Amino acid sequence: MYVITIDYMIVNERREAQFSCPVSIKIPGQECNLPMEQRLLCGHRSVSKPHCLSKGCCFSKKPRACYYPMDECTVDRHFVFSVPASLTEPPLSPALLATAGNSPCKPQKVTSSYALFKIPMDSCGTHRVMVGKTMVYIVEVINTVQTLSLNYGTITRDSPVRLLVECRYVPNTVLSVSYMVKTPTLGPNVQSQAVFGVQLRIAENDLYTSYYPQYHQPLQMLLGRPLYLEVRLLNSPDPDLVLLVHFCVAYPRSGKAVWLLLYNGCPNPLDPALQQAVLLHPPPPPPQAQTRRFTITTFQFLPDGEFKDPDEEIYFMCSTEICSPEDGPCVEGCFGQ
């Protein structure tokens, strides 16, 4: 029971009142309506219902079972989510999915229609970053592209898939999950002449007139040199769509360290290199609301007291949102607001 005491005045008299409310345990609703074959056990089968619900899990009497809700960030600090084969067209192969990084993890269960993941927040290549007051856990799921090497070249029938899954934890709230697809497919309500999505690319100079190709070798940059990044909507079917950049981070592939570059569209105030900012010159091509540009100063991730591998690779990732003004105001805001 939560209890709060309120002091108030009536004329010249001070009075006191108490208000209270019971502690309510979140009982999953729609996410618990799972068929038997899609249930991942949460603890032992003999666990009691109160203990099961206290873990944020689902409970069924017949058959008796305690299982995880789907597409949730759980109380015991796991990503639990499904990836349907229909995510891409043609359908992907769920058995080829795994988390990215040096310690990849495979799905808990795989069928021809979906893959079920249960991933700890402190392993499997998960990255953690503090964004404002929000702790964000990020894991990347990729597929293994099967190739056939022939005399005249290499052939594949698989498209590369990269799916980012976030768990966002705001103080005094429950965990929530969100998906961000980096290689999205066209939905039934989106018509475009080519692949529609968000692209992050690196310009060769501050004029943004030429860019490094998508599959270039890792860039070798001197420390302290500027790096020109651009996030843009690719092949937008609607000129009124607005690209929102919630945050951008940099991280080494070999470690769990993450450095916040942009938050809420603005530079990280804790970064000593305050040059990084959304650029106004040169202005992005129209429509400007669909292109964001910013400059960062190159740096190296260092452990305490010693240098890391000089060939360390650093990756950039941005969390974006595509907004339509018809659905409401398109503004960048903190998570939970």
Buried (B, 14 or more C-beta within 10 A) or exposed (E): EEEEEEEEEEEEEEEEEEEEEEEEEEEBEEBBEBEEEBBBBBBEEEBEEEBBBEBBBBBBEEEEBBBBBBBBBBBEBBBBBBBEBEBBEEEBBBBBBBBBBEEBBEBBBBEEEBBBBBBBBEEBBBBBBEBBEBBBBBBBBBBBEEEEEEEEEEEEEBEEBEBBBBBBBBEEEEBBBBEBBBBBBBEEEEEEEEEBBBBBBBBEEEEBEEBEEEEEEEEEBEEEEBBBBBBBBEEBBBEEBBBBBBBBBBBBEBBBBBBBBBBBBBBBEEBEBEEBBBBEEEEBEEBEBBBBBBBBBBBEBEEEEEEBEEEBEBEBBBBBBBBEEEEEEBEBEBBEE
